[in-house]
Amino acid sequence: MFSQFQPAIHAPPPSPQPEPPLTTQYRAGFPKLGSRLALQEARTNKQQSNQSVSQIQKNITPFLNGEANSTAYASVLDSCTCPKFGNQVHAHLIKNGFHGREFVQTKLLQMYAKCGCLDDVALVFDKMPERNLYTYTAFLNVLLDNELFAEALNYFVKLLFADVELEFFIFPVALKVCGGYGGVELGRQLHGVAMKIGVLSHIYVGNALIDMYGKCGSLNDAEKVFDKMSERDCVSWNSMVTACTGNGRVFDALGFLEEMSREDNFMPNFVSWSALIGGFAQNGYDEEAIETLYKMRGLGLEPNARILASVLPACARLKKLNIGKELYGYITRHGFMSSPYIVNGLIDLYRRCGVMESAFKVFTKFSVRDEVSFNTMISGYCENGEIRKAKELFDMMEHEGKSRDLISWNSMISGYADNLMFDEALRLLVDLINKGGITEPDSFTLGSALNTCAEVRSLRLGKGIHSYCIVKGLQSNLFVGGALVDMYCQCLDIEAAQKALNQVPKKDQVIWNTFVSGYASCNQMESIQSILQMMKNDGFEPDVYTWNGIIAGYVEKGYNELALQLFSDMQASNLRPDIYTVGIVLPACSRLVTIERGKQVHAYAIRCGFESDLYIRAAVVDMYGKCGLMKYAKTVHSRTENYNLVMQNAMLTALAMHGYGEDGIALFREMLIDGFKPDNVTFLAVLSSCVHAGSVESGQEFFGLMGSYDVVPTLKHYTCMVDLLSRAGQLKRAHEMVEEMPMRPDSVIWGALLGGCITHGDVELGELAARKLIELEPDNSSNYVMLANLYASTGKWVELRKVRQQMKDEELHKSPGCSWIEDKEETHVFMAWDRSHKRAKEIYDILDNLTAEIRFEHV
């Protein structure tokens, strides 16, 4: 009997030595057992308080009447949830000679397991004089319930070599081992054992095999078992549905659910629908998960808390707030708000939809305020820009005794970084490192911190974090390595970036793209081809993101012509420029003021369906505005249905740039009425509009409004105000603003003040402004020209001659004007008296003819 099982499980032959006792010392090596024993005392105390006195009294009556027997002991042990009382019953049955009976011993095992007393379970099993199949089954279930899979397999093998006849019900228990230990290969061996002893045809064994193969990722084997089953029940079908969803084949699961009623006349039950809905949600088919929930309800089946907890994340990812509110109402009516999974799902829904007020109400009213709910709220506040509230909750966790885990720290650090609060992000990282303990920065923490260093171009801090990564052995981590490469590239240390790249043994497409983009950003154009070849040698072909990085580097360094050329090359190749490519090259068109190529890029965006993106539309408006085609800019803006702040800022800037001051002021007031929160770009554009409109009152109103929207005025905002006041003749007030502003004035702001002095003839203040200008830019001839114009406008001829003599002595020459035209995708640049153009003779001949015609017409 023994030999037939030996090859099936690859077990060693039975040892002649006696089995070691399953004592605490022997089982100290059981994985995960130590952590459970730490919780045993708390569980025991709770169970003691829940012991039903009436039930104990009812079951103990036979003992009082002297009628103790196995059935009475079994009844008492079944109802016992108190370890102390269980020990007393155990002692009583030993005293009365029932300790050797297998039925009673099995009940003892189950009682101690129910009370969480694993040591006692092991002692009872170890001291049993004889063990039957039921005893083994009970003991295996205890081990599996505590995830001691390797030990469960060990004792199942011992069962095979014991003189115990196997029956079908042991296999569903044994097959559970495969999910946590041994995998599908062990499952196939157990499958063979079941076949040899002739229990494979039993429906429970078949269902357990389907479940095992599904959990072990071998769906083909599960289908084979299912197809060969001579008899199936609803569990068989549900096992296949669950196996399919667990392996990502959710539409196959849907097919099995639909076939249930057609083939075997089984109507899908609650378990079927629950598995399918959960499968859709877990595999990212959010729309299908919600739709299936409605179908389930249409058939008269009401979802429970578990199903609703799986659907809520689907609503959150889709940002279906209305459906989420509908589910919230259903949850409230059916009393599911006691489930922490439901409550956290609702908080996450409101968080993703940006409705943090509602999220906070759920958090304060229903939440158990555990780590998960705190972390969800912190993430929500960070994502919605309310970083102060996030920090308050982060601090509250410590005050309430909640464990701030790595998710809490990572949420705050990345939240600071995403909200451009880089100093705070780095300080929090230092706090986490200094805190010590079991919570240490992981790859995500360090990646966020390195990205922060890249944003602030802090090479020193970046190197410090790099050193920490080396100490912790994380420099070879792909995510950390990519962040290091990006940080060094942003800090223009390309050699260090190369070294960081070499420290990552298994590179991917992303880290190579980061490195290539960094080379382009560091102005290493001549090395791009060699880097691309290195990338190919490593097994990665340049993709659209690679070329996007190169184009972005060209634009960043001012190689706009090269960027547009590469865009054209991409269109001619098999790589199709994506929406990010379009977003990169449109600013290049703006900077070159190349109208025709700007139109071509716009046309490409329309053909590819990119124009519907608000950021692309804003870039198009900006491009047309900077190229002087306000008609097209207004057309694109007017055809936009749902404006965002970026789009409005682009239009406002275009209006200000071309002198449409009143239109700009009107648009800004509309934005305030529509609920937009203006930023520093918005205020800069509207103040420029006020300058062009000459509206001092509106300018002062809007400048004073900046504080209400938490916008701190920059030097550019002050320059607009000084220019506005100077043009309006309020020179004294303009000068006071220059003297009182919190930053040092630059040449632009002194130039604005000097321009106002020229217009209004204020020589004294103009000379002051001119002196400041010349101090800041002594080699700029324009400053001397402006001072000369001031003297000329006020009749100060002596002073004028002195300025011109000074320019002559210092050999300062007025910079010639420059203009350009675009013809057939070629840009022609001209300066005053320029004869360097290849067609200069032809150009000047035509110019002479035009001049002659103009003179003739005026004769």
Residue pairs with C-beta under 8 A, 6 or more apart in sequence:
1 163
2 14
2 160
2 161
4 196
5 11
5 160
5 161
5 193
5 196
6 13
8 189
8 190
8 192
8 193
8 196
9 156
9 157
9 160
9 186
9 189
9 190
9 193
10 189
11 157
11 160
11 161
14 161
19 126
19 158
20 26
21 126
22 122
22 123
22 125
22 126
23 119
23 122
23 123
23 126
24 119
24 122
26 122
27 33
27 118
27 119
27 122
27 151
28 34
30 148
30 151
31 147
31 148
31 150
32 146
32 147
32 148
33 118
33 146
33 148
36 116
36 118
36 146
37 118
39 116
40 116
40 117
40 118
43 116
44 83
44 115
44 116
44 117
47 81
47 82
47 83
47 115
47 116
48 81
48 82
48 83
48 84
50 81
51 80
51 81
51 82
51 85
52 79
52 81
55 79
56 76
56 79
56 80
56 85
59 72
59 75
59 76
59 79
60 76
62 68
62 69
62 72
63 72
63 76
63 92
68 92
68 93
68 96
68 98
70 98
70 101
70 103
70 104
73 89
73 93
73 98
73 104
73 107
74 103
74 104
74 107
76 89
77 86
77 89
77 104
77 107
77 108
77 110
77 111
78 107
78 110
78 111
80 86
80 89
80 111
80 114
80 115
81 114
81 115
82 115
83 112
83 115
83 116
83 117
83 120
86 111
86 112
86 115
86 117
87 120
89 111
90 108
93 99
93 104
93 108
98 104
99 105
100 129
100 130
102 128
102 130
102 131
102 132
102 134
102 135
103 134
105 124
105 128
105 135
106 132
106 134
106 135
106 138
108 124
109 121
109 124
109 125
109 135
109 138
109 139
109 142
110 138
110 142
112 118
112 120
112 121
112 124
113 121
113 138
113 141
113 142
113 145
118 142
118 146
121 139
121 142
125 131
125 135
125 139
128 135
131 162
131 164
132 164
133 159
133 164
133 165
133 166
133 167
133 170
136 155
136 156
136 159
136 162
136 164
136 170
137 169
137 170
137 173
139 155
140 152
140 155
140 156
140 170
140 173
140 174
141 173
143 149
143 151
143 152
143 155
144 152
144 173
144 176
144 177
147 180
149 177
149 179
149 180
149 181
149 182
150 181
152 174
152 176
152 177
152 181
153 177
153 181
153 182
153 186
156 170
156 174
156 177
159 166
159 170
160 166
160 193
166 197
166 199
167 199
168 199
168 202
168 204
168 205
169 204
171 190
171 193
171 194
171 199
171 204
171 205
171 208
172 204
172 205
172 207
172 208
174 190
175 187
175 190
175 208
175 209
175 211
175 212
176 208
176 212
177 186
178 184
178 186
178 187
178 190
178 212
178 215
178 216
179 212
179 215
179 216
183 216
184 213
184 216
184 217
184 218
184 221
187 209
187 212
187 213
187 216
187 218
188 221
190 212
191 200
191 209
194 200
194 205
194 209
199 205
200 206
201 230
203 229
203 231
203 232
203 233
203 235
203 236
206 225
206 226
206 229
206 232
206 236
207 233
207 235
207 236
207 239
209 222
209 225
210 222
210 225
210 226
210 236
210 239
210 240
210 243
211 239
211 242
211 243
213 219
213 221
213 222
213 225
213 243
214 222
214 239
214 240
214 242
214 243
214 244
214 246
214 247
215 243
215 246
217 247
219 243
219 244
219 247
219 249
222 239
222 240
222 243
223 240
226 232
226 236
226 239
226 240
229 236
232 264
233 266
234 260
234 266
234 269
234 271
234 272
237 256
237 257
237 259
237 260
237 264
237 266
237 268
237 272
238 269
238 271
238 272
238 275
240 253
240 256
241 253
241 256
241 257
241 272
241 275
241 276
241 279
242 253
242 275
242 279
244 250
244 252
244 253
244 256
244 279
245 253
245 275
245 276
245 278
245 279
245 280
245 282
245 283
246 279
248 283
250 276
250 279
250 280
250 283
250 285
250 288
253 275
253 276
253 279
254 276
257 268
257 272
257 273
257 276
260 266
260 267
260 268
260 272
261 267
261 268
269 301
270 301
270 304
273 292
273 295
273 296
273 301
273 307
274 303
274 304
274 306
274 307
276 292
277 289
277 292
277 293
277 296
277 303
277 307
277 310
277 311
278 306
278 307
278 310
280 286
280 288
280 289
280 292
280 314
281 289
281 310
281 311
281 313
281 314
282 310
284 317
286 314
286 315
286 317
286 318
287 314
287 318
289 310
289 311
289 314
290 311
290 314
290 315
290 318
290 320
290 323
293 303
293 307
293 311
296 303
296 307
297 303
302 334
303 311
304 336
305 331
305 336
305 339
305 341
305 342
306 341
308 327
308 330
308 331
308 336
308 342
308 345
309 339
309 341
309 342
309 345
311 327
312 324
312 327
312 342
312 345
312 346
312 348
312 349
313 345
313 348
313 349
315 321
315 323
315 324
315 327
315 349
316 324
316 345
316 348
316 349
316 351
316 352
316 353
317 352
319 352
319 353
321 349
321 350
321 353
321 355
324 346
324 349
324 350
324 353
328 346
331 337
331 342
331 346
336 342
337 343
337 366
340 367
340 368
340 370
340 372
340 373
343 362
343 366
343 367
343 368
343 373
344 367
344 372
344 373
344 376
346 359
346 362
346 366
347 359
347 362
347 363
347 367
347 373
347 376
347 377
347 380
348 376
348 380
350 356
350 358
350 359
350 362
350 380
351 359
351 376
351 377
351 379
351 380
351 383
351 384
352 380
354 383
354 384
356 380
356 381
356 384
356 386
356 389
359 376
359 377
359 380
360 377
363 369
363 373
363 377
367 373
369 400
369 402
370 402
371 397
371 402
371 403
371 404
371 405
371 407
371 408
374 393
374 396
374 397
374 402
374 408
375 405
375 407
375 408
375 411
377 390
377 393
378 390
378 393
378 394
378 408
378 411
378 412
378 415
379 390
379 411
379 415
381 387
381 389
381 390
381 393
381 415
382 390
382 411
382 412
382 414
382 415
382 416
382 418
382 419
383 415
383 418
385 419
387 415
387 416
387 419
387 421
390 411
390 412
390 415
391 412
394 404
394 408
394 412
397 403
397 404
397 408
398 404
404 439
405 439
406 439
406 440
406 441
406 442
406 445
409 428
409 432
409 439
409 441
409 445
410 442
410 444
410 445
410 448
412 428
413 425
413 428
413 429
413 432
413 445
413 448
413 449
414 425
414 444
414 448
416 422
416 424
416 425
416 428
416 452
417 425
417 448
417 449
417 451
417 452
417 455
420 455
422 452
422 455
422 456
423 456
425 448
425 449
425 452
426 449
426 452
426 453
426 458
426 461
429 441
429 445
429 449
429 465
432 439
432 440
432 441
432 445
433 440
433 441
433 468
440 472
441 449
441 468
441 472
442 474
443 474
443 477
443 479
443 480
444 479
446 465
446 468
446 469
446 474
446 480
446 483
447 479
447 480
447 482
447 483
449 465
450 462
450 465
450 466
450 480
450 483
450 484
450 486
450 487
451 483
451 486
451 487
453 459
453 461
453 462
453 465
453 487
453 491
454 462
454 483
454 486
454 487
454 489
454 490
454 491
455 490
457 490
457 491
458 491
459 488
459 491
459 493
462 484
462 487
462 488
462 491
466 475
466 484
466 500
469 475
469 477
469 480
469 484
474 480
475 481
475 484
475 500
475 503
476 503
476 504
476 505
477 504
478 504
478 506
478 507
478 508
478 511
481 500
481 501
481 503
481 504
481 507
481 511
482 504
482 510
482 511
482 514
484 497
484 500
484 503
485 497
485 500
485 501
485 511
485 514
485 515
485 518
486 514
486 518
488 494
488 496
488 497
488 500
488 518
489 497
489 514
489 515
489 517
489 518
489 519
489 521
489 522
490 518
490 521
492 522
494 518
494 519
494 522
494 524
497 515
497 518
498 515
501 507
501 511
501 515
504 511
507 538
507 540
508 540
509 540
509 543
509 545
512 535
512 538
512 540
512 546
513 543
513 545
513 546
513 549
514 549
515 531
515 535
516 528
516 531
516 532
516 535
516 542
516 546
516 549
516 550
517 546
517 548
517 549
517 550
517 552
517 553
518 553
519 527
519 528
519 531
519 553
520 528
520 549
520 550
520 551
520 552
520 553
520 554
520 556
520 557
521 552
521 553
521 556
521 557
522 553
523 553
523 557
525 554
525 559
525 562
528 550
532 542
532 546
535 541
535 542
535 546
536 542
543 575
544 570
544 575
544 576
544 577
544 578
544 581
545 580
547 566
547 570
547 575
547 577
547 581
548 578
548 580
548 581
548 584
550 566
551 563
551 566
551 567
551 581
551 584
551 585
552 584
554 560
554 562
554 563
554 566
554 588
555 563
555 584
555 585
555 587
555 588
555 591
558 591
560 588
560 589
560 591
560 592
561 592
563 584
563 585
563 588
564 585
564 588
564 589
564 592
564 594
564 597
567 577
567 581
567 585
567 601
570 576
570 577
570 581
571 577
571 604
576 608
577 585
577 604
579 605
579 608
579 610
579 613
579 616
582 601
582 604
582 605
582 608
582 610
582 616
582 619
583 615
583 616
583 619
585 601
586 598
586 601
586 602
586 616
586 619
586 620
586 622
586 623
587 619
587 622
587 623
589 597
589 598
589 601
589 623
589 627
590 598
590 622
590 623
590 626
590 627
591 626
592 827
593 626
593 627
593 628
593 820
593 822
594 627
594 822
594 827
595 627
595 628
595 629
595 822
596 822
596 825
597 825
598 623
598 624
598 627
601 623
602 611
602 620
602 623
604 610
605 611
605 616
605 620
610 616
611 617
611 620
614 640
614 642
614 643
614 644
614 646
614 647
615 646
617 636
617 637
617 640
617 647
618 644
618 646
618 647
618 649
618 650
619 650
620 636
621 633
621 636
621 637
621 647
621 650
621 651
621 654
622 650
622 653
622 654
624 630
624 632
624 633
624 636
624 654
625 633
625 650
625 651
625 653
625 654
625 655
625 657
625 658
626 654
626 657
628 658
630 654
630 655
630 658
630 660
633 651
633 654
634 651
637 647
637 650
637 651
640 647
643 674
645 676
645 677
645 678
645 679
645 682
648 667
648 671
648 676
648 682
649 679
649 681
649 682
649 685
651 667
652 664
652 667
652 668
652 671
652 682
652 685
652 686
652 689
653 681
653 684
653 685
653 688
655 661
655 663
655 664
655 667
655 685
655 689
656 664
656 685
656 686
656 688
656 689
656 691
656 692
657 688
659 692
660 689
660 692
661 689
661 690
661 691
661 692
661 693
661 694
661 695
662 689
662 693
662 695
663 689
664 685
664 686
664 688
664 689
664 690
664 692
664 693
665 686
665 689
665 690
665 693
665 695
665 698
668 678
668 682
668 685
668 686
668 689
668 702
671 678
671 682
672 678
676 682
677 709
678 686
678 709
678 711
679 709
679 711
680 711
680 712
680 714
680 717
683 702
683 703
683 705
683 706
683 711
683 713
683 717
684 714
684 716
684 717
684 720
686 702
687 699
687 702
687 703
687 717
687 720
687 721
687 724
688 720
690 696
690 698
690 699
690 702
690 720
690 724
691 699
691 720
691 723
691 724
691 727
694 724
694 727
694 728
696 724
696 725
696 728
696 730
699 720
699 721
699 724
700 721
703 713
703 717
703 721
706 712
706 713
706 717
713 741
714 743
715 741
715 743
715 745
715 746
715 749
718 737
718 738
718 741
718 743
718 745
718 749
719 748
719 749
719 752
721 734
721 737
722 734
722 737
722 738
722 749
722 752
722 753
723 752
723 755
723 756
725 731
725 733
725 734
725 737
725 756
726 734
726 752
726 753
726 755
726 756
726 757
726 759
727 755
727 756
727 759
729 756
729 759
729 760
731 753
731 756
731 757
731 760
731 762
731 765
732 765
734 752
734 753
734 756
735 753
735 765
735 768
738 745
738 749
738 750
738 753
745 772
746 776
747 773
747 776
747 777
747 780
747 783
750 769
750 772
750 773
750 776
751 769
751 773
751 783
751 786
753 765
753 769
754 766
754 769
754 770
754 773
754 786
754 787
754 790
755 786
756 762
757 763
757 765
757 766
757 769
757 790
758 766
758 786
758 789
758 790
758 793
761 793
761 794
763 790
763 791
763 794
763 796
766 787
766 790
767 787
767 790
770 783
770 786
770 787
770 790
773 780
773 783
773 786
774 783
774 784
774 787
777 783
779 812
781 807
781 812
781 813
781 814
781 815
782 814
782 815
784 803
784 806
784 807
784 812
785 814
787 803
788 800
788 803
788 804
790 796
791 797
791 799
791 800
791 803
792 800
807 813
816 831
816 832
816 833
816 834
817 831
817 832
818 829
818 830
818 831
819 829
819 830
819 831
820 827
820 828
820 829
820 830
821 827
821 828
822 828
828 837
830 837
834 840
835 844
837 843
